[in-house]
Amino acid sequence: MTNTPRPSATEMMAKIDGRLAVIENKLDAVNDHELRIRALERHRYQTAWFTTIGTAVLTTVLVAIITQNI
């Protein structure tokens, strides 16, 4: 068995601090992505009425054309 020197408490704390910084950066990135997704969903639901009305108008026009030709 080889005797490897154990890292000091300061070295261990520095390593933990570095890992913690990486985790915090990843959490910030995930939070940013989630906020962007929520903004896109909010925008989608705010404009959903336009699609609904457009579909209703198109259906009405098509039914009117078909019934006039019968």
FIKOLZA-1660 file (N, C-alpha, C; in steps of 0.1 Angstrom, whole numbers, plus 5000, padded with zeros to 4 digits):
% residues 70
   i   px   py   pz ch aa at
   1 5008 4988 5000  A  M  N
   1 5000 5000 5000  A  M CA
   1 5009 5012 5000  A  M  C
   2 5006 5022 4992  A  T  N
   2 5014 5034 4991  A  T CA
   2 5008 5044 5001  A  T  C
   3 5017 5051 5007  A  N  N
   3 5012 5062 5016  A  N CA
   3 5011 5075 5008  A  N  C
   4 4999 5079 5005  A  T  N
   4 4997 5091 4998  A  T CA
   4 4994 5102 5009  A  T  C
   5 5000 5113 5008  A  P  N
   5 4997 5123 5019  A  P CA
   5 4982 5128 5018  A  P  C
   6 4976 5129 5029  A  R  N
   6 4962 5133 5029  A  R CA
   6 4962 5148 5027  A  R  C
   7 4952 5153 5020  A  P  N
   7 4951 5167 5018  A  P CA
   7 4947 5174 5031  A  P  C
   8 4952 5186 5032  A  S  N
   8 4949 5194 5044  A  S CA
   8 4935 5199 5043  A  S  C
   9 4930 5204 5055  A  A  N
   9 4916 5209 5056  A  A CA
   9 4914 5220 5046  A  A  C
  10 4924 5229 5045  A  T  N
  10 4923 5240 5036  A  T CA
  10 4922 5236 5021  A  T  C
  11 4930 5226 5017  A  E  N
  11 4929 5221 5004  A  E CA
  11 4916 5214 5001  A  E  C
  12 4911 5207 5011  A  M  N
  12 4898 5201 5009  A  M CA
  12 4887 5211 5008  A  M  C
  13 4887 5222 5016  A  M  N
  13 4877 5232 5016  A  M CA
  13 4878 5240 5002  A  M  C
  14 4890 5242 4997  A  A  N
  14 4892 5248 4984  A  A CA
  14 4885 5240 4973  A  A  C
  15 4887 5226 4974  A  K  N
  15 4882 5217 4964  A  K CA
  15 4866 5217 4965  A  K  C
  16 4861 5217 4977  A  I  N
  16 4847 5217 4979  A  I CA
  16 4841 5231 4974  A  I  C
  17 4848 5242 4977  A  D  N
  17 4843 5255 4972  A  D CA
  17 4843 5255 4957  A  D  C
  18 4853 5249 4950  A  G  N
  18 4853 5249 4936  A  G CA
  18 4841 5241 4930  A  G  C
  19 4839 5230 4936  A  R  N
  19 4827 5221 4932  A  R CA
  19 4814 5228 4934  A  R  C
  20 4813 5235 4946  A  L  N
  20 4801 5243 4949  A  L CA
  20 4798 5254 4938  A  L  C
  21 4809 5260 4934  A  A  N
  21 4808 5271 4924  A  A CA
  21 4802 5265 4911  A  A  C
  22 4807 5253 4907  A  V  N
  22 4803 5247 4895  A  V CA
  22 4788 5243 4896  A  V  C
  23 4784 5238 4907  A  I  N
  23 4770 5234 4910  A  I CA
  23 4761 5247 4909  A  I  C
  24 4765 5258 4915  A  E  N
  24 4758 5270 4915  A  E CA
  24 4756 5275 4901  A  E  C
  25 4767 5274 4893  A  N  N
  25 4766 5278 4879  A  N CA
  25 4756 5270 4871  A  N  C
  26 4756 5257 4873  A  K  N
  26 4746 5248 4866  A  K CA
  26 4732 5251 4871  A  K  C
  27 4730 5254 4884  A  L  N
  27 4717 5257 4888  A  L CA
  27 4712 5270 4882  A  L  C
  28 4721 5280 4881  A  D  N
  28 4717 5293 4875  A  D CA
  28 4713 5290 4860  A  D  C
  29 4720 5282 4853  A  A  N
  29 4717 5279 4839  A  A CA
  29 4703 5272 4838  A  A  C
  30 4701 5263 4847  A  V  N
  30 4688 5256 4847  A  V CA
  30 4677 5266 4850  A  V  C
  31 4679 5274 4860  A  N  N
  31 4669 5284 4863  A  N CA
  31 4666 5294 4851  A  N  C
  32 4676 5298 4844  A  D  N
  32 4675 5306 4833  A  D CA
  32 4667 5299 4822  A  D  C
  33 4670 5286 4819  A  H  N
  33 4662 5279 4809  A  H CA
  33 4647 5278 4814  A  H  C
  34 4645 5275 4826  A  E  N
  34 4631 5274 4831  A  E CA
  34 4624 5287 4829  A  E  C
  35 4630 5298 4832  A  L  N
  35 4623 5311 4831  A  L CA
  35 4620 5314 4816  A  L  C
  36 4629 5310 4807  A  R  N
  36 4627 5312 4793  A  R CA
  36 4615 5304 4788  A  R  C
  37 4615 5291 4793  A  I  N
  37 4604 5282 4789  A  I CA
  37 4591 5287 4794  A  I  C
  38 4590 5292 4806  A  R  N
  38 4578 5298 4812  A  R CA
  38 4573 5310 4804  A  R  C
  39 4583 5318 4800  A  A  N
  39 4579 5330 4792  A  A CA
  39 4574 5326 4778  A  A  C
  40 4580 5316 4772  A  L  N
  40 4574 5311 4759  A  L CA
  40 4560 5305 4761  A  L  C
  41 4558 5297 4772  A  E  N
  41 4545 5292 4774  A  E CA
  41 4535 5303 4776  A  E  C
  42 4538 5313 4784  A  R  N
  42 4529 5324 4787  A  R CA
  42 4526 5331 4774  A  R  C
  43 4535 5333 4765  A  H  N
  43 4533 5340 4752  A  H CA
  43 4524 5331 4744  A  H  C
  44 4526 5318 4744  A  R  N
  44 4518 5309 4736  A  R CA
  44 4503 5309 4741  A  R  C
  45 4501 5309 4754  A  Y  N
  45 4487 5310 4759  A  Y CA
  45 4481 5323 4757  A  Y  C
  46 4488 5334 4756  A  Q  N
  46 4482 5347 4754  A  Q CA
  46 4478 5348 4739  A  Q  C
  47 4484 5341 4730  A  T  N
  47 4480 5343 4716  A  T CA
  47 4472 5331 4712  A  T  C
  48 4468 5322 4721  A  A  N
  48 4460 5310 4717  A  A CA
  48 4446 5315 4712  A  A  C
  49 4441 5326 4717  A  W  N
  49 4427 5330 4712  A  W CA
  49 4428 5333 4697  A  W  C
  50 4439 5338 4692  A  F  N
  50 4440 5342 4678  A  F CA
  50 4438 5330 4670  A  F  C
  51 4445 5319 4673  A  T  N
  51 4444 5306 4666  A  T CA
  51 4430 5301 4666  A  T  C
  52 4423 5302 4678  A  T  N
  52 4410 5297 4679  A  T CA
  52 4400 5304 4671  A  T  C
  53 4401 5317 4671  A  I  N
  53 4392 5325 4663  A  I CA
  53 4395 5323 4648  A  I  C
  54 4407 5323 4644  A  G  N
  54 4411 5320 4630  A  G CA
  54 4405 5307 4625  A  G  C
  55 4406 5297 4633  A  T  N
  55 4401 5284 4629  A  T CA
  55 4386 5284 4628  A  T  C
  56 4379 5291 4637  A  A  N
  56 4365 5292 4637  A  A CA
  56 4360 5299 4624  A  A  C
  57 4367 5310 4621  A  V  N
  57 4363 5318 4609  A  V CA
  57 4366 5310 4596  A  V  C
  58 4377 5303 4595  A  L  N
  58 4380 5295 4584  A  L CA
  58 4369 5283 4582  A  L  C
  59 4366 5277 4593  A  T  N
  59 4356 5267 4593  A  T CA
  59 4342 5272 4588  A  T  C
  60 4339 5284 4593  A  T  N
  60 4326 5290 4589  A  T CA
  60 4326 5293 4574  A  T  C
  61 4337 5298 4569  A  V  N
  61 4338 5302 4555  A  V CA
  61 4337 5289 4546  A  V  C
  62 4344 5279 4550  A  L  N
  62 4343 5266 4543  A  L CA
  62 4329 5260 4543  A  L  C
  63 4323 5260 4554  A  V  N
  63 4309 5255 4555  A  V CA
  63 4300 5263 4546  A  V  C
  64 4301 5276 4546  A  A  N
  64 4293 5285 4538  A  A CA
  64 4295 5282 4523  A  A  C
  65 4307 5281 4519  A  I  N
  65 4310 5278 4505  A  I CA
  65 4304 5264 4501  A  I  C
  66 4306 5254 4509  A  I  N
  66 4301 5241 4506  A  I CA
  66 4286 5241 4506  A  I  C
  67 4279 5247 4515  A  T  N
  67 4265 5247 4515  A  T CA
  67 4259 5255 4504  A  T  C
  68 4266 5266 4499  A  Q  N
  68 4260 5273 4488  A  Q CA
  68 4262 5266 4475  A  Q  C
  69 4271 5257 4474  A  N  N
  69 4274 5249 4462  A  N CA
  69 4265 5236 4461  A  N  C
  70 4258 5233 4472  A  I  N
  70 4250 5221 4472  A  I CA
  70 4236 5224 4466  A  I  C
% end
